Amino acid sequence: MTTAPPRARRLRLAITLAAVCAVVVTGIVLVAREQRDAPTSAAPGPAAVVRPDSHRLDAPEGARVTLVEFLDFECEACAAMYPVVERLREEYRDRVTFVVRYFPVPSHFNAERAARAVEAAARQGRFEQMYQQMFRTQAGWGERRVPLDEVFRGFARELGLDMAAFDADYADPRVGERVRADFEDGLALGVRGTPTFFVDGEPIVPNGYESLAEALDAALR
């Protein structure tokens, strides 16, 4: 019997997990209905793929191409794509702006909490470090149906954050609104599962490193 190489197995895993994470349409649509009935919207104006306050992992001067990922820190497919995105950053960081936006899927119990923890860390200039911590440790905390606020506080402590400020920001309604604003933009743009990628505003459905690299190369030409 022939055994697929590790990279091929990881690629198939990412594709399979992406399909699983995409099966969230009903829950997302229900949340969208609730949000449409709400008196105010967290996202100002028309939906945008990138906003001025969107988190940029890399933003080289003169970059002509932008890759945007709507992600959920509890989504296994997002975790599977994380090393792919890191590899792309190494290879394209001088030519491509890499943007991360929150899209916590309602069916993931701690996804919104994780996003708030990352946003609270961002308020201390440590967005990237907490973003990486979430995916590096996801196997240990994901898919647990209990609140994991203390786990995320532990991550903040490991990063050396001011804990009083982190706790205040984590509980601050404005941090929740910031996460929700990304989510609402995603809904309006047609995001129905995670990860969802856009290259220069156009949605793409990648199946791994090669397809994302090809999309970036085509946009750079």
N, C-alpha and C positions, 0 to 999 in steps of 0.2 A: 504494500500500500504506500502511495506517495504522500508525503506530508508537506503541506504548503509552508513556505518560508514564513518566519515571524512577521515580516512587513506585510505580506499578503494577508495573513490572518488578521493583523491589526486593521488593515483596510476594510476587510469584510466585516469585522466587528463594528467599525465606525459606521459603515453603511447600514448594517442591521439596527444599530442603536439609533441612528438618525431616523429610521422608519418608525421605531418605537416611540421616540420623543415627538414625532410628528403627529401621533395619534392623540392629540389633545384638543382637537377642534371644538368639540362640544363644550368642554370646560371653558375654553377661551371665549367662545361666542357668548356663553352665559355671563361671563365677567364683562364682556364688551357691552351687553345689554344693560347691565347694572350701571356701568360707567356712563352710558348715553343718557340714562335716566337721572344721573347725579346733577346737582345744580351748577357745578363748575367743572372745568377740565384742568388736569395738571399740566398738559402740554399746550403751550401758547400758540395760537394761530394754526395754519395748515400743517399737516404732517410733514416731517423732514427726515431724510435719511441721516443727515448729520446736522447737529446744532452747535452753536458756539461753545456751549458748555459740555459737549460730548467728550468722553475721556479718550485721549489719544495716547496710545502706547508709543508710537513713533510718529513724528511730524517733521520730516526733513524739509529744510528750506528749498523751495522750488519744486516740491513734489507735484507731479502731474496726475497721479492716480491715487484714489482712496479706496481702501478695503474696509468695509463696515461689517461687524459681526453682532447680531442680536443673539444673546446667549443666556443660559440659565445655569447657575453654578452647581445645581444638583442634577443636571441632565448628563447622563453617561455618554451620550454622543458628543456633547460639548467637551467633556473630559478627553474623549478619544481624539477629537480634533485639536485639542490644545497643543500637543507637540508639533502638529502640522503647522499651526499658526506660528509657533515659536521658530520653526525652521524657516518659514517664509520671511519672518521678521529679520532673521540673520542675513538672508540672501537679498532682500529688497528694501531694507530699512533706509537706504540712501536715496530711494526713488519713490517709495510708496508710503502714504499716511495710513497707519493702522488704527482703527477706531473700534472701541468696545461699547455696546449699549446693552442695558439690562432688559431681560424679557423673562422674568420668573414665571414659569408655567404654574397655573393654579393647582394642578394635581400633585406638585412637589411640595411637601409639607414645609420644608425649611428654605425653599428657594428665595422667597421674599426676604426672609431674615438674613440670608447670606448676602443678598444684594445690598441690604441696608448696612451690613457690617463692612462691605467693601466701600460703600459710599462714605461711611463714617471715617474709614481709614484715609480715603481720598481727601477729606477735609484737613488731614494732617500731612498731605503730600505723599501718601504711601499707597496710592491706588494700585499701581502695578504689583507691588509686593503682596498685597492682600489678594488681588486677583490670582496671582500665581499660587499662593498658599491654598486657596480654595480648591483649585484643580489638583494640586499635588496631594492633597489629603482627602479628596472626595470619597475615595473607597472606604474611609474610616467613619464618615459621618452621613453620607448620602443614604436616601431611602429609609431613614429612621422617622417614625411617626410621632415623635415627641419634640418639643421645642429645644433647640440647641443653642440658645443664647450664650450659655456659659462656654460652650466649645468655641464659639466665635470670639468671645472675650479672651479666651486663652490664646487665640491666634494674634489678637491685638497686643496682648502682653508680650508674646514672643517677638513681635516686631518692634518692641520698645516704644509703643505709642503712649501718649498721655492718657491714662485710663479714665480719669474724671471727664476729660473732653470726649473720649470715645463713647463712654456711657451716655453722656448728654446728647451727642449727635445721633447715636444709634436709636434713641428714643424720641428724637426731634421729629415732629410731623413733617417738617420740610424735607428731611431726608427721605421719608416714605414717599412724599410727593415727587421728589426727584426721580426715584425709581419708577413710580407710576407713570411719569411723563414719558420715559423711554418706552415703557410697555404700551402706552396708548399710541405713540408714534408707530411702533411696530404693528399693532393691530390695523391702523389706518393704511399702512403700507402693504398689507397682505401677509404679514408674518403669522404663521399658524403653528409653527413648531420650531424647535431649536436643535442645532444652530442654523440660523439663516444668514446668508452672506449677500452683500451688495458690493459690486465693483463699479465705481463711478455712478452710483445711483441705480444701477441695473441689477435685479436679483439674479443670482446664479445658484445652481444646485450642484455642488461639488461632490465627488465621490472619493476625495482624498487629495493628497499633495499635488499630483500631476494636474488635475483639472483646475485647481485654484491657481497654480503657477501658470498654466496656459491662459487663464482669464487675465491675469496680471500682465503677462507678456503681450497679449493682444491689445490691452488698453494702453500699454506703454509704447506700442509701435506707432 
